[in-house]
């Protein structure tokens, strides 16, 4: 019984840390900042998208170019286990 309790406590701590990582990266992506806990995925050159992979989630940020040639973020999405979780558009 004692081992089961320890296993459940360790599992709960892991879930809390994972949820904190997900919430942190979601809030940062909604403010058009780079995620802290997700690593950048390589995309083809010329593609105006940046992808970041976290543990069980993906952050996708699309960039647009105005008439002056300046890049700015236009859309940011967070996908949780392959399904949309949060999104923001400028």
HELIX and SHEET records of a PDB file:
HELIX    1   1 UNK A    2  UNK A   30  1                                  29    
SHEET    1   A 5 UNK A  39  UNK A  41  0                                        
SHEET    2   A 5 UNK A  49  UNK A  53 -1                                        
SHEET    3   A 5 UNK A  57  UNK A  65 -1                                        
SHEET    4   A 5 UNK A  71  UNK A  80 -1                                        
SHEET    5   A 5 UNK A  83  UNK A  89 -1                                        
END                                                                             
